[in-house]
């Protein structure tokens, strides 16, 4: 066994003078353990929420989207290029535009999204989010032909008080020339279904129609607003988007799902960083307890240190003894903190301790996701803070004069 480690272990196990020295050791270990456990639990819960939000976004959006007024010839060219791309799994046409939905003297602005239902199934889980109705219109008694169908987000349907079978009018911001001058374009739709993606921004603002009906409403002819792309591997989205930008060319804009929701992802990253910083301060306070404990130990063992110096122990060996002493305390605290943190994560994920309101969060149980990268970052960060706390007492003790230590220790 290493000489310095042997002495440090003996000092840690030996009976200390007075209850205060024992209490400070316990507080130092407990402080590090609680700080590490709090950081593991908090970051795991934040990871769980982030993954849940990403799951909902991916369920309603494709991995990559090519935006632009894409004409029929341009569609053929892009579809051929995307079909030859090794990362692309499937492609679906997309039309996006804004309009005003009116019903019984109530109105609200919406984003109308035109899609091909069959192709959409291959690029996202949107079509499977239908909670009521279908994607086809319902004929009323005596009707030969129903108005074109539209599917609304659940929150949007509730806010404007409409349901399946109701006829609504969409007003386009684009004007059309008539004998009475320029008038806004209006078209009647019939609500055929209601969907719930679980992401409030989509469910409160989006309406969905077929590509043909949306193109007719916005007067796009044979053009579309973009192409939705699903990749074989979601993690390759930035690289695939960069390559698609090169062969799509100007004036098309290529965005990944994270770029389309950059504000949300930036907020989540900032929140996670701030929480890591705040909880790191808890571990720093606990690490300072290790420093005070080592200072007490050096005062209590001053005579022993003097004797060690007198029989040939170098200042470096004395310094290493206190390095090992601090690292033993820190390692014990970190190990207990990891066990406690993982246990708390398991309890939170298994038992519904904190019940969330489903109408706000769309989930009733707190999501938890423990990542190995976060555990490594927490362990390394905790050791770094412990190292800083050990620095002063170790250097101070190694510089003690052996004669004075034996005489006055």
HELIX and SHEET records of a PDB file:
HELIX    1   1 UNK A    3  UNK A   13  1                                  11    
HELIX    2   2 UNK A   19  UNK A   60  1                                  42    
HELIX    3   3 UNK A   72  UNK A   84  1                                  13    
HELIX    4   4 UNK A  117  UNK A  123  1                                   7    
HELIX    5   5 UNK A  126  UNK A  129  5                                   4    
HELIX    6   6 UNK A  154  UNK A  160  1                                   7    
HELIX    7   7 UNK A  200  UNK A  203  1                                   4    
HELIX    8   8 UNK A  211  UNK A  218  1                                   8    
HELIX    9   9 UNK A  234  UNK A  236  5                                   3    
HELIX   10  10 UNK A  237  UNK A  248  1                                  12    
HELIX   11  11 UNK A  257  UNK A  260  1                                   4    
HELIX   12  12 UNK A  262  UNK A  300  1                                  39    
HELIX   13  13 UNK A  302  UNK A  310  1                                   9    
HELIX   14  14 UNK A  315  UNK A  350  1                                  36    
HELIX   15  15 UNK A  358  UNK A  361  1                                   4    
HELIX   16  16 UNK A  372  UNK A  398  1                                  27    
HELIX   17  17 UNK A  402  UNK A  408  1                                   7    
SHEET    1   A 9 UNK A 130  UNK A 133  0                                        
SHEET    2   A 9 UNK A 181  UNK A 195 -1                                        
SHEET    3   A 9 UNK A 148  UNK A 153  1                                        
SHEET    4   A 9 UNK A 206  UNK A 210 -1                                        
SHEET    5   A 9 UNK A 106  UNK A 115  1                                        
SHEET    6   A 9 UNK A  88  UNK A 103 -1                                        
SHEET    7   A 9 UNK A 224  UNK A 231 -1                                        
SHEET    8   A 9 UNK A  64  UNK A  70 -1                                        
SHEET    9   A 9 UNK A 253  UNK A 256 -1                                        
SHEET    1   B 7 UNK A 130  UNK A 133  0                                        
SHEET    2   B 7 UNK A 181  UNK A 195 -1                                        
SHEET    3   B 7 UNK A 148  UNK A 153  1                                        
SHEET    4   B 7 UNK A 206  UNK A 210 -1                                        
SHEET    5   B 7 UNK A 106  UNK A 115  1                                        
SHEET    6   B 7 UNK A  88  UNK A 103 -1                                        
SHEET    7   B 7 UNK A 167  UNK A 178 -1                                        
END                                                                             
